[in-house]
Every structure is written in C-alpha cells, then in structure tokens.
Amino acid sequence: MQFNINKIEDWQNVVNEIFPELQHPILLLKGNLGAGKTTFTQFLLKNLGSIDEVSSPTYAIVNEYHTPKGNVFHFDLYRMKNLAEVYDIGIEEYLDNSYLCIIEWPEIYEEELEDFPHHELQIENDGETRRIDFV
C-alpha cells in the first residue's frame, strides 16, 4: 500500500487504511529524522483507543501505552550501538508480552526478526510530501 501525506490530517487517512491490515504484533517504522514516525504512532494509538500521551521514545528507548486491546510498546533503537544493547533492554520480553510493538530505527535488530511475522512502514520525506509504503 502506498500513500502521500501533504498535511497532518492526512495521517488519519493512512491509519484508517493500514489499521485493518495490521495482522502481526510487530510494526517496523523506517524513515529519516523528522519523517513522521512518531506522528504516525500518535494517530495509530488514538485509533487503538489509547488515551495516553504519545511521545518519541528517543531518550527513554521504550514507551508503554495502554489500549483496550492490550499494551503497546514503542521503541526507538536509534542510539543502540550493537545487538547486545538491544537485548539488554529486554526487547524479547516486550515482544512476548504485548499486543503490538512499534519499532523505530529497527535496522540493528531487523535480522533477528526474519522469523517473526511483522509489518514495515517506510516514510520518505522530500520536504513537501511524505510518501508512505506499507507492507
């Protein structure tokens, strides 16, 4: 699925289309800094019924949100220097005990997820428009 975002309200349309397609408990978010990964997450969590304030997990590494469907864990692996650091934060336990895990900057851990069903959302930002690819 592909989408174009021209204004912030367009994110809701993207979530409306993607939400019914979410069949797996892991969602990888890829895109450059400021592409809209956390903005997408804010809209998605609202659709999941969360009333929690959604913010970037850049410094906390992982944020936990509550939804009627279960807990959602939102990771930012940008500052992880190696795979051992990812395991040190207990990522496997989060993956085993969540409704959904949203992982920003997943590249350092992506090879470990090859055997786990997951979705990927790629956001490309050219300054005016964001192009979204969802698989």
N, C-alpha and C positions, 0 to 999 in steps of 0.2 A: 504494500500500500504506500502511496506517495501523497504528500500534502505540501502546500505552500502556505506560509504564515506571513501576513503583511501587517497585522496589528494584534495586540494582545488578546483580543476577544476571539481570534481565530484558534487559539489553543483549545478552547472548549469544543469546537468542531472536531479537532483532531482527536481529543479524548472521547468524544461521542462515537467516533468511528472505530477507534482502537479498543475501547473498553470491552465490547462484546467479543473481541478476538483474543483477549488475554486468556490463554488456556494453560499457561505454565507459571510456576511460582517464582520465576526469576526474570527480571527485565533489565537488560543492559542498556545504559544510556551513553551514547558516544557523541562527541562534538567538541569544538574548541571552547575556550573560556568565553563565557557570556553568550553561548549559543541558545540557551533556554532550557537546559536540562532540569534545573530546579523549578523553573516556571511550569514546565510540563508536569512535574511531580506535584506541584500545588494543585493544579487543575484535576489531576488524576485522583489525589487523596480526597478532594472535595466530592468527586463523583462516587468514591467508595464510602462516603458518609462520615468521614473523619471531621471532627471539629477542632482538631489540634492545629496549632500554628506550624506551618511547614517552612523550614529554612534550610539553607545549604549546610550539609554536614562536613564542610571543608575542614574545620578545626576539630570537631568532635569525632570525625571519621564515620560515625554511625548515629543516626537519629531514629528513634522509635515513635511510631504513630499508631493510634488505636482506631480501628474501624469495626463496624458491626460484623464483618466477615472474619476478622482476626487481626493480629499485629502485622504491621508493615515496617520493614527495616530499610532505611535509605542510607546507602554507603557512598562515600567519596574516597576512592583509592588513589587519588592524585599524588598524595605525599608519600605513599608506600614505596620504599626503595627496593624491596625484594619480596619474594613469595613468603618467606618466613614471617615477615611483618604482618602480612595478610592473615596468616594462620594464627599469629599471636593475638589478634583482636577477637579471635573466636568465630570467624566467619562461618565455619561449618555448623556450629550450634545455632547461629542465627538462621541459616538456610533450612535447618531441620525443624525450626520452631516458629515458622512464620506463615502467614497467608501469602505474602509477597515480599520479595527482596528486590529493591531497586538499586542498581549499582552504577554509579557514575565513575568514569575513568576505569573501566574494567580490564583494560588490556593486560595488566600484570597478572591477573587471575584467570583470564579468559581460557587459557589452555586447560586449566583444571575443570572447567565447566563443559568440556566437549561431550561428556557422557550424561550431562544433565539437560533435560529439555528446558529451553529458555527462549525468550524473545529478545530482539535487538531493535533499538530505536536510534537511528543516525540522524543528527541535526547538522546541516551545513548552513552557515550564516554568511551571506555576501555583503552584509551591511544594511541592505534594504529589505531583503526577503530571506526567510528561513525555509530551507527545503527539508522535509521530513521523509525518511524512508523507514518503514516498519516491517519487520519480518519476525 
